[in-house]
Amino acid sequence: MLTLALPDFDPRLDAIVERNPASLRDWLIRLPMSQVLDAGRQVLDALASCNRVRIAPDERYALLEQYRTTLDLLAGGFETLYRVPGLPLGERARQAAQLARTLWQELALGYKRTLIDRLEKRSLFGGNRTAVLAIQQALHAHYRLLLLCSRIHMSVPGGFWLETHRLFRYAGENKLLDDGRDEGMPAGNLSYKRMLLLTLADPLRYAQDELDKVIELVESYAPLIHFQSPSKLAAAAGFFLIRLDRDEPPRYVGARNTDGVGNAALLVDTIELGKKLHRALHALEAKAPLAHDRAKVRMWMELLRRVNRQWSIAPKRLFQRIQTDARIELCLGLAASVHSTGAGWAGAAEPPRSQWQVINESPGGYAVRGDATLAPELARPGEIVALRVLGDAQWMVASVRWLQQHDDGRVDMGLQVMSAQPTPAMVRAAGPHDAAALPALLIPEIAVLKQAAQLAASKGTYAPLRELAVDTPDGTLRLRATKLVEQQMGYDLFEYQPG
């Protein structure tokens, strides 16, 4: 029997809940849709009340379809408020994000209540249509909720993955996954695959424009992933383990022992997906030299590589992190990092600094937390930051790998240290000395990691074999760009040779 977490019924709400779909539609149409927060709160009050009174399953489903249509209409208005380039969210953006998240939770809850009620009332000769549609819509609402949490850099609610797995497992065991497709709505099987693929991409790593492309890939390539029994595991690469009885997303198999997980687990096979992405990447590489906008093509190629790494072999953490309570000082952005590491050498104005708490540390990086008083939209994924322990004179530089927003306004940020001894620089195309120079950082060679010397510069600086003049406190260097290491929203990182 399927078990889902549902709220208790509240008889006090019976008198205020609209049970007629036509009347409900008329009321929803009259809402002030241009005032999205006000309209959203009214919809939430009505939907939450509906979910807490007794209504026949088929009647409830008809009401929920009206609410779903309205949520689709409100979604664009919410996004204009919460879609910002950085964190923390401002107050109005945070209200929109939390309201939208709660609305999708309530919609999913309504479909789950419809499903449970239909299963309890189904007779021996009753049809499965309402049950099929309710599972389909519940899984799709979960997918919309995960998309939203990815966009606003917030975690999914507790119990999200456990109930997602239970819905999928029940539908699979009762042959309800691919029946009853309704007016273009993805079947439950596809919604589930999209959720798995999106979370495996680690969406907190991407800026908004990058995430748009990641979601395009998820929705295009999700049908290519396959499920199989853990007993058939042949190799770790390209396989991820789903524990259907736990409230957790899929994990890279790696060295994990899959013995004893039985029928409460599945393997996600991304090998076919990886092959298709490789072919797409090779096609782009062939077209890149002739492309009208080569910079955009290179950016798309780099994003494909990053996503494919997430979907094939998960990044390994080389060092165990150690809990700490140190406080650090941060300057965010490439220009601010150049100013800080050069003690003002570049001549720009003193950049703003903020204090963060280290909540996790390893030789490779830090997880840090900023409080709710941070300036809105201060931190962005894919930016370079300068950091140092409070009271220390030495600045390091790191890349922002992920961000997560908390309901109370605090922000967590993952930093990967790039260098403890960077050299501040200004880089320009080789040629006339009066060419515009932009901030950059010279990253010295790290022999123990077999990492060549690199240059971090503004996005768009890198082009194969491009000649560059790099001004440093010790003079001007002539360099030739040789190999792109990574391209993020805030910088290009590439290897070079003396020009």
C-alpha positions, -999 to +999 in steps of 0.1 A: +000+000+000+012+035-008+020+057+022+023+095+018+025+123+043-008+142+042-022+168+066-052+161+088-087+171+076-101+203+092-140+203+093-139+241+101-129+248+065-158+229+049-180+261+046-153+282+029-140+258+003-153+263-033-162+228-047-176+238-081-148+239-108-167+265-129-172+288-099-136+283-089-124+292-124-144+324-124-129+334-090-094+326-102-099+346-134-109+377-113-077+377-092-053+406-097-027+387-117-005+418-122-001+419-084+015+385-083+023+383-046-013+393-036-028+369-061-005+341-051-013+345-014-051+343-022-045+312-043-025+296-016-051+302+011-078+286-011-057+257-023-044+249+012-080+249+025-091+226-003-064+201+006-077+199+041-114+191+036-130+159+024-138+159-014-145+130-037-113+122-057-127+129-092-141+162-079-109+172-062-089+164-093-111+188-114-106+216-088-068+210-088-067+214-126-081+249-122-054+257-096-027+242-118-037+264-147-035+295-124-001+285-110+012+282-146+000+318-152+015+331-120+049+314-126+062+341-150+053+369-126+070+351-097+101+345-119+105+382-127+108+389-090+131+361-079+153+357-109+183+378-099+220+373-107+232+367-072+224+359-036+211+367-010+177+374-025+162+408-016+131+408+006+106+410-022+124+384-043+126+361-012+089+365-006+081+355-042+104+325-041+090+312-008+054+317-019+060+300-053+077+271-035+048+267-011+022+268-039+039+240-058+041+220-026+004+224-020-005+215-055+016+183-053-001+176-019-035+180-035-027+154-063-013+130-037-044+133-016-065+126-047-044+095-054-047+081-019-084+087-018-089+071-052-069+041-042-089+037-010-122+040-028-114+020-060-136-010-065-126-043-081-141-031-114-131+006-110-109+022-136-074+035-130-076+068-150-079+092-120-051+073-102-029+075-133-035+112-138-030+120-101+004+102-100+014+119-133+005+153-120+020+148-086+053+138-101+052+167-125+044+191-096+075+177-078+096+184-109+083+220-111+091+223-074+127+210-080+131+234-109+121+263-087+144+253-058+172+250-083+165+285-097+163+301-062+193+281-048+171+266-020+170+230-008+139+209-015+115+204+015+121+175+038+105+143+026+107+154-011+128+126-024+112+098-003+078+107-016+090+111-051+106+076-050+074+061-034+052+076-062+075+063-089+079+029-073+041+024-068+034+035-103+060+011-117+048-018-097+012-012-107+019-005-144+007+031-141+038+050-154+031+055-191-007+052-192-031+081-196-009+109-211-031+139-209-029+169-233+009+169-236+016+164-199+048+143-194+042+108-181+053+101-146+083+081-159+096+112-178+091+136-149+110+112-126+139+109-150+140+147-154+142+151-116+171+126-114+190+142-142+186+177-129+198+169-094+227+149-108+237+180-127+241+197-093+221+228-102+235+249-074+267+252-094+252+273-122+243+309-128+208+316-141+217+318-178+237+286-175+209+269-156+186+277-185+208+257-208+212+229-182+174+226-180+172+224-218+196+195-217+177+178-189+144+180-208+160+169-241+181+140-228+162+126-199+146+098-220+181+085-226+187+074-191+178+039-181+171+019-149+185-015-140+189-037-110+220-030-087+228-067-091+237-060-128+263-034-120+294-039-143+313-007-138+309+024-117+314+051-144+280+063-156+260+046-129+242+062-099+224+045-071+188+054-060+177+042-026+139+041-030+134+038+007+153+069+017+148+106+016+178+113-006+187+119-043+207+095-064+244+092-056+274+082-077+280+045-072+318+047-070+331+023-044+298+019-027+287-017-020+254-024-036+250-058-019+219-062+002+199-032-012+174-056-027+143-043-045+145-010-025+171+004-050+177+011-086+207+020-107+205+050-131+225+042-163+237+074-181+261+056-205+238+062-236+233+098-225+270+103-222+276+090-257+250+113-272+265+143-254+300+134-267+286+134-302+269+167-297+302+181-284+322+168-313+297+184-337+301+217-320+339+215-320+337+210-358+315+240-363+332+263-338+359+277-362+333+288-387+307+300-362+296+337-364+297+340-326+326+318-316+326+330-280+290+319-275+298+285-291+328+280-269+307+289-238+281+263-249+308+237-254+323+243-220+289+240-203+283+207-222+316+194-208+308+205-172+273+188-173+287+157-189+312+153-161+284+155-136+264+129-155+292+104-160+317+104-131+309+125-101+337+148-089+358+132-062+366+150-030+403+144-024+403+155+013+379+150+041+365+182+053+370+193+089+344+213+108+356+247+119+342+279+132+367+304+118+356+337+103+369+349+070+368+381+050+357+381+014+359+404-016+337+391-044+344+395-081+375+394-102+382+431-101+378+432-063+401+401-060+428+418-081+426+449-060+428+429-027+457+406-037+476+436-051+471+458-021+455+484-044+482+481-071+456+484-099+445+517-086+407+510-083+386+521-054+386+500-023+362+471-029+335+462-003+343+434+020+320+410+039+325+386+067+315+349+065+316+319+089+335+289+078+313+259+084+334+233+065+370+232+055+394+210+035+428+216+018+408+221-014+382+246-003+357+259+021+320+260+027+311+293+042+279+310+055+269+346+054+242+360+076+209+377+066+225+412+067+245+406+035+237+431+007+212+416-018+225+398-049+261+400-036+273+365-045+271+347-078+280+312-090+311+311-112+327+342-098+362+346-084+366+358-048+395+369-026+395+355+009+416+356+041+412+346+077+403+377+098+435+393+110+457+376+084+475+397+058+476+371+030+448+368+005+439+337-014+417+335-044+389+309-050+360+302-073+324+301-062+313+266-070+278+266-055+253+287-036+224+279-014+198+303+001+181+296+034+146+307+043+159+331+070+181+349+045+214+333+053+235+321+023+259+291+021+286+292-005+311+266-017+346+279-025+373+260-044+407+275-037+425+284-069+458+298-055+472+309-022+498+331-040+481+347-070+497+376-088+474+406-096+475+417-132+458+437-159+455+420-193+450+434-228+453+423-263+489+425-275+494+457-295+491+494-288+498+502-251+466+522-249+444+492-255+418+487-228+432+465-199+410+443-177+416+428-143+433+393-143+451+369-119+482+349-127+479+315-110+513+299-104+522+263-114+513+237-088+538+209-094+524+184-069+490+185-087+507+186-122+489+219-128+505+243-153+506+281-147+472+296-156+456+330-161+422+339-148+407+368-168+374+383-177+350+361-196+357+363-233+394+370-230+404+335-241+408+326-277+432+298-290+467+312-294+456+347-287+486+371-279+482+390-247+500+417-228+498+412-191+508+441-168+519+430-133+535+449-103+569+436-116+565+446-153+547+436-185+547+400-198+539+388-233+518+356-232+500+333-257+468+316-246+471+278-252+444+258-234+411+266-219+408+250-185+373+262-177+349+290-185+325+303-158+300+331-158+326+354-142+359+344-158+380+324-183+407+302-168+434+291-193+470+279-196+495+300-215+530+301-228+555+330-230+547+350-262 
